[in-house]
Amino acid sequence: MKSFAMRSGATLMKVTAIAHANGDSYDIELTTKLDDITSTYLLGSNTNLNKGNIKKIDKFMEYMKRASELFNRQYVEMTPHYIDVVVYQ
């Protein structure tokens, strides 16, 4: 696999392939930028075995699935309310 980067919303995922004699390993970095705040998370490191990185990625994906269900449930429970307001100029 070659190195690549892809963006989803405010998050950039950068995968860097590192060649080794016994096979490639990868650095996987997630960087999110919102306004003046930048957050970086090293999801996988080339110093770990690929099996270790796969476990870490699986754990991260499970967390994201659980978190997204929470957000989706909160969003579904929210309903718009109309307020009778008079605006004067």
C-alpha positions as CSV (number, residue, x, y, z in Angstrom):
1,M,0.0,0.0,0.0
2,K,1.2,3.5,-0.8
3,S,1.1,6.6,1.5
4,F,-2.0,8.7,1.1
5,A,-4.1,11.4,2.8
6,M,-7.8,11.9,2.8
7,R,-10.1,14.5,4.3
8,S,-13.5,14.1,5.9
9,G,-15.1,17.3,7.2
10,A,-12.6,19.0,9.4
11,T,-10.4,15.8,9.9
12,L,-7.4,14.9,7.8
13,M,-6.3,11.2,7.9
14,K,-2.7,10.8,6.8
15,V,-1.3,7.3,6.2
16,T,2.4,7.0,5.7
17,A,3.8,3.6,4.5
18,I,7.2,2.7,5.9
19,A,9.1,-0.1,4.0
20,H,10.7,-2.8,6.1
21,A,12.6,-6.0,5.0
22,N,9.8,-8.2,6.4
23,G,6.9,-6.0,5.1
24,D,5.5,-2.5,5.3
25,S,4.2,-0.8,8.5
26,Y,2.2,2.4,8.7
27,D,1.9,5.7,10.6
28,I,-1.7,6.7,10.8
29,E,-2.4,10.2,12.0
30,L,-5.7,11.9,12.4
31,T,-5.7,15.8,12.6
32,T,-8.8,17.8,13.2
33,K,-8.8,21.6,12.8
34,L,-11.7,23.7,14.0
35,D,-11.3,27.5,14.1
36,D,-8.0,28.1,16.0
37,I,-7.9,24.6,17.6
38,T,-5.9,21.7,16.2
39,S,-6.0,18.2,17.6
40,T,-3.8,15.3,16.5
41,Y,-4.2,11.7,17.3
42,L,-1.7,9.0,16.4
43,L,-4.0,6.0,15.5
44,G,-1.2,3.7,14.4
45,S,2.6,3.8,14.6
46,N,5.1,2.1,12.3
47,T,7.0,1.0,15.4
48,N,4.1,-1.3,16.4
49,L,3.4,-4.5,14.6
50,N,0.5,-4.3,12.2
51,K,-1.5,-6.7,14.4
52,G,-1.2,-4.2,17.2
53,N,-2.3,-1.3,15.0
54,I,-5.3,-3.3,13.8
55,K,-6.4,-3.9,17.4
56,K,-6.0,-0.2,18.1
57,I,-8.0,0.8,15.0
58,D,-10.8,-1.7,15.8
59,K,-11.0,-0.3,19.4
60,F,-11.2,3.3,17.9
61,M,-13.9,2.2,15.4
62,E,-16.0,0.6,18.2
63,Y,-15.7,3.8,20.2
64,M,-16.8,5.9,17.3
65,K,-19.8,3.6,16.6
66,R,-20.9,3.9,20.3
67,A,-20.4,7.7,20.3
68,S,-22.3,8.1,17.0
69,E,-25.3,6.2,18.4
70,L,-25.3,8.6,21.4
71,F,-25.3,11.6,19.1
72,N,-27.9,10.1,16.8
73,R,-30.2,9.3,19.7
74,Q,-29.9,12.8,21.0
75,Y,-30.6,14.3,17.6
76,V,-33.7,12.2,17.1
77,E,-35.1,13.2,20.5
78,M,-34.7,16.9,19.6
79,T,-37.7,18.5,18.0
80,P,-38.0,22.1,16.8
81,H,-40.1,24.5,18.8
82,Y,-41.8,27.6,17.3
83,I,-41.9,30.7,19.5
84,D,-44.3,33.6,18.9
85,V,-42.0,36.6,18.7
86,V,-42.6,40.1,17.5
87,V,-39.5,41.9,16.2
88,Y,-39.4,45.8,16.2
89,Q,-37.1,47.8,14.1
